[in-house]
Amino acid sequence: MKRDARFRVVDTLLLLMIIVPFLLAMALKVITTPQSDGISITGAQIYFTIPMPVQDLPITASQVNSLAVMIAMLGLCLWLTHGIKVVPDSKRQLAAEWIVEKVNGLIEGNMGKKYMAFAPFVAAIMALSAFSSLSSLLGLFPPTSDMNIVAGWAILVFVLITHYKLKGGLWPYVKGFFEPIPVFAPFNIIGEVATPVSMSFRHYGNVLSGVVISTLVAYALRGLSGLVLGWLPGILGRFPWLQIGLPAVLSLYFDIFSGCMQAFIFAMLTMLYIATGAPEDA
């Protein structure tokens, strides 16, 4: 079906909404990152600091890149649903309906039909995690490599878990810490607090380890290339020939497979913790 000029203009603006945030984040990194010939494995770069009464607020690459990911995700959702009809007449609408069906099936299979309202939240947190990890393919610092970002997600999930546990009443929630016998209360409390800690460290550790390993291997291959092939004349001797191939294969695993897998695991843990923490009659 033909679209009018207004529809195409809105479509173009939505596509720009997906692309421009990443371009701006990449440009900001290029402008602010000092040149370095050596290996550099650090945390998120601090772009600037906002003075605050109690403690100054640093604005880091992880925060900027997270914002870019969220804006791009919003643009993608609006683009997929732009011009949606009762009877699908475009591939984008079919793709959007397929995503909704898969997420609904995931919720129903792992949490039950009474938790179907969680489908948008689970889809959002899974997409946010996956796209944050995949942003490293653009040369950006992945927000999932920042403990502060992932811990914020885990705390949000922990609040939801506690909220549903409290639906059964405050006394049953407190009483649960003293079961099966009161002496287990400290261990039950530690286990409760360990939920967001384990979720955040699992996600953060797996993504960060991939970044570190990929950087070390790429730098080692660069040095080995100069050592083995440095005798070649001119630019041929300075070109890192041994960096061709293996870093790309590692990127396929650490940046794509591992990043998407960690997003899926985080979403699965979110669903299971909420579903198992809620009382039967919630």
Buried (B, 14 or more C-beta within 10 A) or exposed (E): EEEEEEEEEBBEBBEEBBEBBBEBBBEBBEEEEEEEEEEEEEBBBEBEEEEEEEEEEEBBBBBBBBBBBBBBBBBBBBBBEBBEEEEEEBEBBEEBBEBBEEBBEBBBEBBEEEBEEBBEBBBBBBBBBBBBBBBBEBEBBBBBBBBBBBBBBBBBBBEBBEEBBBEBEEEEBEEEBEEEEEEEBEEBEEEBEEBBBEBBBBBBBBBBEBBEEBBEBBBBBBEBBBEEBEEEEEEEEEBBBBBEEBBEEBBEBBBBEBBBBBBBBBBBBBBEBBBEBBEEEB
